[in-house]
Amino acid sequence: MTVENKTEEEINKLVRDSLAGQIFWGSMIPEAEWQHMIKSIFMPLAFLDKQPDDVDNWGDLYEYLDQAGPRAVNGYPCFFSFHVLSVHDLKIFREKVIAATKALDTVLKLTDPEPEPEPEPEPKPEA
């Protein structure tokens, strides 16, 4: 399995879809669970008879959540397919996610201004 670099358009789509919560990434699995869960989540990995020659170029595994099977294992989706993002593309992807998140934060701050402070109560007249 050879991992080819994606086009800028393909990476941009991954950024948009990731921020929309449409993609499950292998890096979402906690490190303590990764070793024993990865083949249960991305099931085709269990059928590889040897480690791929270019595994050092694998940056992360992913699949769209709408491709998950009907069952889950320990709360994780199970996929009968997966995609690989190269180390090179993962760096670009992360930079774009950080930039998109900052841009989104900026927009939200402009459209969701801080609430106005409540006026202080007027002093009661002395009787």
C-alpha positions as protocol buffer text, in pm:
chain_id: "A"
residue {
  index: 1
  type: MET
  ca { x: 0 y: 0 z: 0 }
}
residue {
  index: 2
  type: THR
  ca { x: 162 y: 321 z: -116 }
}
residue {
  index: 3
  type: VAL
  ca { x: 57 y: 643 z: 51 }
}
residue {
  index: 4
  type: GLU
  ca { x: 48 y: 933 z: -191 }
}
residue {
  index: 5
  type: ASN
  ca { x: 35 y: 1296 z: -90 }
}
residue {
  index: 6
  type: LYS
  ca { x: -302 y: 1462 z: -126 }
}
residue {
  index: 7
  type: THR
  ca { x: -382 y: 1776 z: -321 }
}
residue {
  index: 8
  type: GLU
  ca { x: -440 y: 2101 z: -137 }
}
residue {
  index: 9
  type: GLU
  ca { x: -810 y: 2072 z: -222 }
}
residue {
  index: 10
  type: GLU
  ca { x: -825 y: 1724 z: -66 }
}
residue {
  index: 11
  type: ILE
  ca { x: -650 y: 1846 z: 250 }
}
residue {
  index: 12
  type: ASN
  ca { x: -886 y: 2144 z: 272 }
}
residue {
  index: 13
  type: LYS
  ca { x: -1182 y: 1905 z: 252 }
}
residue {
  index: 14
  type: LEU
  ca { x: -1036 y: 1696 z: 533 }
}
residue {
  index: 15
  type: VAL
  ca { x: -995 y: 2010 z: 744 }
}
residue {
  index: 16
  type: ARG
  ca { x: -1357 y: 2117 z: 683 }
}
residue {
  index: 17
  type: ASP
  ca { x: -1496 y: 1770 z: 743 }
}
residue {
  index: 18
  type: SER
  ca { x: -1283 y: 1719 z: 1055 }
}
residue {
  index: 19
  type: LEU
  ca { x: -1396 y: 2046 z: 1208 }
}
residue {
  index: 20
  type: ALA
  ca { x: -1754 y: 1943 z: 1130 }
}
residue {
  index: 21
  type: GLY
  ca { x: -1701 y: 1619 z: 1326 }
}
residue {
  index: 22
  type: GLN
  ca { x: -1746 y: 1392 z: 1023 }
}
residue {
  index: 23
  type: ILE
  ca { x: -1416 y: 1202 z: 1050 }
}
residue {
  index: 24
  type: PHE
  ca { x: -1275 y: 958 z: 1304 }
}
residue {
  index: 25
  type: TRP
  ca { x: -895 y: 972 z: 1328 }
}
residue {
  index: 26
  type: GLY
  ca { x: -664 y: 705 z: 1467 }
}
residue {
  index: 27
  type: SER
  ca { x: -505 y: 978 z: 1676 }
}
residue {
  index: 28
  type: MET
  ca { x: -836 y: 1012 z: 1862 }
}
residue {
  index: 29
  type: ILE
  ca { x: -764 y: 681 z: 2034 }
}
residue {
  index: 30
  type: PRO
  ca { x: -585 y: 740 z: 2365 }
}
residue {
  index: 31
  type: GLU
  ca { x: -225 y: 620 z: 2355 }
}
residue {
  index: 32
  type: ALA
  ca { x: -288 y: 368 z: 2635 }
}
residue {
  index: 33
  type: GLU
  ca { x: -560 y: 198 z: 2424 }
}
residue {
  index: 34
  type: TRP
  ca { x: -413 y: 245 z: 2077 }
}
residue {
  index: 35
  type: GLN
  ca { x: -213 y: -78 z: 2053 }
}
residue {
  index: 36
  type: HIS
  ca { x: -502 y: -311 z: 2139 }
}
residue {
  index: 37
  type: MET
  ca { x: -786 y: -109 z: 1982 }
}
residue {
  index: 38
  type: ILE
  ca { x: -654 y: 2 z: 1643 }
}
residue {
  index: 39
  type: LYS
  ca { x: -728 y: -328 z: 1467 }
}
residue {
  index: 40
  type: SER
  ca { x: -1076 y: -343 z: 1621 }
}
residue {
  index: 41
  type: ILE
  ca { x: -1157 y: 4 z: 1493 }
}
residue {
  index: 42
  type: PHE
  ca { x: -989 y: -10 z: 1152 }
}
residue {
  index: 43
  type: MET
  ca { x: -1059 y: -378 z: 1091 }
}
residue {
  index: 44
  type: PRO
  ca { x: -873 y: -424 z: 760 }
}
residue {
  index: 45
  type: LEU
  ca { x: -549 y: -377 z: 958 }
}
residue {
  index: 46
  type: ALA
  ca { x: -616 y: -715 z: 1121 }
}
residue {
  index: 47
  type: PHE
  ca { x: -590 y: -882 z: 781 }
}
residue {
  index: 48
  type: LEU
  ca { x: -252 y: -742 z: 683 }
}
residue {
  index: 49
  type: ASP
  ca { x: -9 y: -1034 z: 678 }
}
residue {
  index: 50
  type: LYS
  ca { x: 292 y: -804 z: 713 }
}
residue {
  index: 51
  type: GLN
  ca { x: 368 y: -444 z: 793 }
}
residue {
  index: 52
  type: PRO
  ca { x: 338 y: -224 z: 483 }
}
residue {
  index: 53
  type: ASP
  ca { x: 670 y: -116 z: 333 }
}
residue {
  index: 54
  type: ASP
  ca { x: 591 y: 253 z: 367 }
}
residue {
  index: 55
  type: VAL
  ca { x: 439 y: 246 z: 718 }
}
residue {
  index: 56
  type: ASP
  ca { x: 697 y: 507 z: 822 }
}
residue {
  index: 57
  type: ASN
  ca { x: 517 y: 746 z: 584 }
}
residue {
  index: 58
  type: TRP
  ca { x: 181 y: 687 z: 754 }
}
residue {
  index: 59
  type: GLY
  ca { x: 94 y: 1002 z: 947 }
}
residue {
  index: 60
  type: ASP
  ca { x: -254 y: 903 z: 1066 }
}
residue {
  index: 61
  type: LEU
  ca { x: -543 y: 673 z: 976 }
}
residue {
  index: 62
  type: TYR
  ca { x: -893 y: 805 z: 925 }
}
residue {
  index: 63
  type: GLU
  ca { x: -1239 y: 723 z: 798 }
}
residue {
  index: 64
  type: TYR
  ca { x: -1564 y: 909 z: 763 }
}
residue {
  index: 65
  type: LEU
  ca { x: -1805 y: 828 z: 1045 }
}
residue {
  index: 66
  type: ASP
  ca { x: -2086 y: 753 z: 800 }
}
residue {
  index: 67
  type: GLN
  ca { x: -1876 y: 454 z: 689 }
}
residue {
  index: 68
  type: ALA
  ca { x: -1881 y: 294 z: 1036 }
}
residue {
  index: 69
  type: GLY
  ca { x: -2034 y: -49 z: 1073 }
}
residue {
  index: 70
  type: PRO
  ca { x: -2350 y: -106 z: 1276 }
}
residue {
  index: 71
  type: ARG
  ca { x: -2161 y: -212 z: 1589 }
}
residue {
  index: 72
  type: ALA
  ca { x: -1907 y: -44 z: 1814 }
}
residue {
  index: 73
  type: VAL
  ca { x: -1627 y: -182 z: 2031 }
}
residue {
  index: 74
  type: ASN
  ca { x: -1571 y: -19 z: 2371 }
}
residue {
  index: 75
  type: GLY
  ca { x: -1751 y: 291 z: 2245 }
}
residue {
  index: 76
  type: TYR
  ca { x: -1538 y: 324 z: 1932 }
}
residue {
  index: 77
  type: PRO
  ca { x: -1675 y: 293 z: 1578 }
}
residue {
  index: 78
  type: CYS
  ca { x: -1571 y: -3 z: 1365 }
}
residue {
  index: 79
  type: PHE
  ca { x: -1471 y: 50 z: 1005 }
}
residue {
  index: 80
  type: PHE
  ca { x: -1428 y: -198 z: 723 }
}
residue {
  index: 81
  type: SER
  ca { x: -1217 y: 56 z: 533 }
}
residue {
  index: 82
  type: PHE
  ca { x: -974 y: 332 z: 614 }
}
residue {
  index: 83
  type: HIS
  ca { x: -756 y: 600 z: 457 }
}
residue {
  index: 84
  type: VAL
  ca { x: -400 y: 702 z: 538 }
}
residue {
  index: 85
  type: LEU
  ca { x: -275 y: 1058 z: 560 }
}
residue {
  index: 86
  type: SER
  ca { x: 99 y: 1080 z: 493 }
}
residue {
  index: 87
  type: VAL
  ca { x: 342 y: 1233 z: 742 }
}
residue {
  index: 88
  type: HIS
  ca { x: 393 y: 1523 z: 497 }
}
residue {
  index: 89
  type: ASP
  ca { x: 20 y: 1588 z: 460 }
}
residue {
  index: 90
  type: LEU
  ca { x: -46 y: 1548 z: 833 }
}
residue {
  index: 91
  type: LYS
  ca { x: 184 y: 1843 z: 904 }
}
residue {
  index: 92
  type: ILE
  ca { x: -2 y: 2058 z: 651 }
}
residue {
  index: 93
  type: PHE
  ca { x: -338 y: 1935 z: 780 }
}
residue {
  index: 94
  type: ARG
  ca { x: -252 y: 2025 z: 1141 }
}
residue {
  index: 95
  type: GLU
  ca { x: -133 y: 2374 z: 1041 }
}
residue {
  index: 96
  type: LYS
  ca { x: -459 y: 2433 z: 853 }
}
residue {
  index: 97
  type: VAL
  ca { x: -672 y: 2303 z: 1143 }
}
residue {
  index: 98
  type: ILE
  ca { x: -494 y: 2539 z: 1382 }
}
residue {
  index: 99
  type: ALA
  ca { x: -542 y: 2834 z: 1143 }
}
residue {
  index: 100
  type: ALA
  ca { x: -909 y: 2743 z: 1081 }
}
residue {
  index: 101
  type: THR
  ca { x: -974 y: 2708 z: 1453 }
}
residue {
  index: 102
  type: LYS
  ca { x: -817 y: 3049 z: 1522 }
}
residue {
  index: 103
  type: ALA
  ca { x: -1025 y: 3203 z: 1243 }
}
residue {
  index: 104
  type: LEU
  ca { x: -1340 y: 3044 z: 1381 }
}
residue {
  index: 105
  type: ASP
  ca { x: -1259 y: 3171 z: 1729 }
}
residue {
  index: 106
  type: THR
  ca { x: -1214 y: 3521 z: 1587 }
}
residue {
  index: 107
  type: VAL
  ca { x: -1548 y: 3509 z: 1407 }
}
residue {
  index: 108
  type: LEU
  ca { x: -1729 y: 3377 z: 1712 }
}
residue {
  index: 109
  type: LYS
  ca { x: -1584 y: 3651 z: 1927 }
}
residue {
  index: 110
  type: LEU
  ca { x: -1712 y: 3909 z: 1676 }
}
residue {
  index: 111
  type: THR
  ca { x: -2059 y: 3759 z: 1649 }
}
residue {
  index: 112
  type: ASP
  ca { x: -2102 y: 3658 z: 2014 }
}
residue {
  index: 113
  type: PRO
  ca { x: -2002 y: 3967 z: 2207 }
}
residue {
  index: 114
  type: GLU
  ca { x: -1961 y: 3945 z: 2579 }
}
residue {
  index: 115
  type: PRO
  ca { x: -2290 y: 4002 z: 2757 }
}
residue {
  index: 116
  type: GLU
  ca { x: -2353 y: 4352 z: 2884 }
}
residue {
  index: 117
  type: PRO
  ca { x: -2296 y: 4380 z: 3257 }
}
residue {
  index: 118
  type: GLU
  ca { x: -2614 y: 4411 z: 3457 }
}
residue {
  index: 119
  type: PRO
  ca { x: -2677 y: 4763 z: 3580 }
}
residue {
  index: 120
  type: GLU
  ca { x: -2609 y: 4821 z: 3945 }
}
residue {
  index: 121
  type: PRO
  ca { x: -2924 y: 4857 z: 4152 }
}
residue {
  index: 122
  type: GLU
  ca { x: -3022 y: 5213 z: 4234 }
}
residue {
  index: 123
  type: PRO
  ca { x: -2974 y: 5307 z: 4597 }
}
residue {
  index: 124
  type: LYS
  ca { x: -3290 y: 5297 z: 4803 }
}
residue {
  index: 125
  type: PRO
  ca { x: -3407 y: 5635 z: 4927 }
}
residue {
  index: 126
  type: GLU
  ca { x: -3369 y: 5689 z: 5298 }
}
residue {
  index: 127
  type: ALA
  ca { x: -3691 y: 5707 z: 5489 }
}
